[in-house]
Amino acid sequence: MGSLHRMAVSCGLVVLLATANAQAEDWKVAKEQDGIKVSLSEVAGSKYKAYRGVTVMKTSLAKLRALQEDVPGACAWIHECNTQELIKHEGDKSWTYTQFNTPWPVTPRDSVLEVTTVEGTDGSLTRKLKGVPTYLPEKKGFVRVTRVDGFWKFTPKGPDQVEVIYQVHTEPGGDVPSWLANKFVVDAPFNTLKALRERAEK
């Protein structure tokens, strides 16, 4: 009887985990244009949605990695990026500081990220993004982004073709009008991937 009970509990736990994962992955397509698909998902305990952009680029993994690792230069293709700098690099981790443009009268945002690079056995490359808002003192005139969780994933799909996934959930800190938040979660992945693709495919 004891083993049957344990089996029932285990099965119940598996179903519970599967259900939780399904809810976490409940993505709804918000925009599909120019070969880029943007999907959004609710995040428990947050009023801001997570976004995920997916596209395939005609380029090499090496070129995409170089574009990613050029931290100041990457600001040219990251949506609403004003300036960006590398604070520190150590092993497979780097720390970056970014200042973002925001429409008036919203106070400009800045963020500090810890970026961890992981090479997969399938030849893929993942760059995990984690907000570390207290890593640097706050700067006057900016509201620090309080939370960032996300990643970039690059997976080779054949000769000179790479699937690119860009997924992030952000807590922007302070007050952000709903119209701006709703616009940002679609524009950020779409415009970032489009601009990155233009440079990667040159």
N, C-alpha and C positions, 0 to 999 in steps of 0.2 A: 504493500500500500504506500509505503514511504517513497519508493522509487517512482511509482505512478504519480504521486503528488509532485515530486521534484520535476518529472517530465512535463507535467501540466504547467507548472510555474515557468519552466524554461521556455515552453512553446508560447506562453502568454507574453513573456518578456521579449521574445523574438518579434511577435506581432506588434507589440508596443513600440519597439525600436524602429521597425519598418514603417509604422504609421507616422512616428515623429519625423523620420527622414523624408517621408513623402510630403509632409507639411512644409518642411524646410526647403524642399525642392519644388515647391508649387509655383513654377515660373509661368508667367503669362506674357506672350509676345506683345510688345508695345510699339515696335517699329521694325519694318523690314524693307530695306532700300539699298541700292548699290552693292548688293552682295553682303550686306551687314545686317545681322539680326540682333535686336535688342530686346531682352526680356526683363521683367520686373518681378520681385517677390516680396511679400510682406515679411517683416521680421518681428518676432515676438518681443513685446516690451518696447518697441520703437515706433515712432510715427513716421519714420523715413524708410522708404523701400530700398532693398538691395537691387543692384542692376547687374546684368550680365550681357556683354557684347561678344558676338562670335562672327568670325569671317575667315576666309582662306586667302592668303597672300602669295603671289608669285615671286618668291624670294628665297633666301637661305636663312637657316637658323643662325648662322654666324653673323649675318648682317643685322638681323633683328636684335641679337644680343648686343652688338656694338651700339646700336641706336639706343637701347635701354640703358647701357652702362655709361653713355655720355650724358651725365646727369644735368649739367647746365643746358646742353643742346636739346635735351628731351622736352624742355619747357616749350619749345617751338611747336610741338605736336600734341601736348597734353592740354585738354580743354580748359580754357580760362586760366592757364598758368601765366603768371607775370614774371617771376624769377624762381630759379631753383638751384640749389648748391649741394655738393657732397660734403657732409660734415666729417665722416670717418668711414674707413673701409678696413675690415678685419676678417680674413678668411673668406667664408661664404656669405658674410653679412656686410651690409653697408647701411649708413644712416643719412637721410636726406632732409633738407629743409626747403619748403615750398611756400611761396606767397601767391594767392589767387586773386583774380579780379572778381568783383561782384557789382551788380548794378546798384546805383544810388536808389534809396538811402541805406542799403544794407552794408554794414561794416565789413571791409575785406577780411578774408580768412587766411590763416596760415596753418601749416601742419608739419609735424616731424614724423618721419616714417623709419621703421626698421625693415629693411628688405633682405630676405633670406633667399639665396639662389640654390635650387636643388636640381641636379641632373638625374633624369629617370633612366631606367634600364632600357626603355623603349626608344631612347634617343631624344626624348622630350626634355624641355627645360621649363621649370616652374620658378616664378619669383613671388614669394609670399610677402604680402604687405601688411604691416601691423603698425597702428598708430602708437607713438610713444610721446604723448603731449608734454610730459614733464622733463623730457630729455634736455630741452633747452628752456631758458627763462622766457616768459611771454614777452612779446614786443609791443610797444606802444602803437596804437592805431590799428591793431589786428585782434581778431577773436580767434583763439586757438581751436582748431578742430579737435573735439574731445575723443573721438574714436574712429579708427579706420580698420576694417578687416577685409582682406581680399587677396587676390592673386592675379598674376599673368601666367598663362600656360601656352607654350609653343610646342606643337607636335608636328613633325615632318609627315607629309602625306604623299610623298613621291618626289620625283626630280623637281627641285626648285618650287616646291609648294609646301606651305606651312599653315596649319590651322592655328588661329590665334583666339584665345579666350581671355577676356578681361572682365573680372567679376569683383565687385566691391560693395560693402555697406559702410556708410559714413554717418556719424553723429556730428553735425557741423558746429555745434555749440551756439549759445545765444539764441536769438529769435530769427527764424528764417520764414518769410511768407510762404504759404502753401503753394502758390502759383510758381514761385521760384524753385522750391524743392522738387515739385512735380516735373518741371521743365528740365532741371539739372540731371535727374536720374536717367533721362532719355538722351539728352544732348551730350553728356559727359562720355558715355561709352561710344556713341555713334561718331561724334566729331573727333574723338581721340583715335579711334581705330582708322577712320578715313584719312586723317592727317599722317598717321604712322605708315599706312599702306602706301600713300603717295611717295614717301621718302624711301620706304623699303623696296619698292618696285622700280626705282630709278636705275 
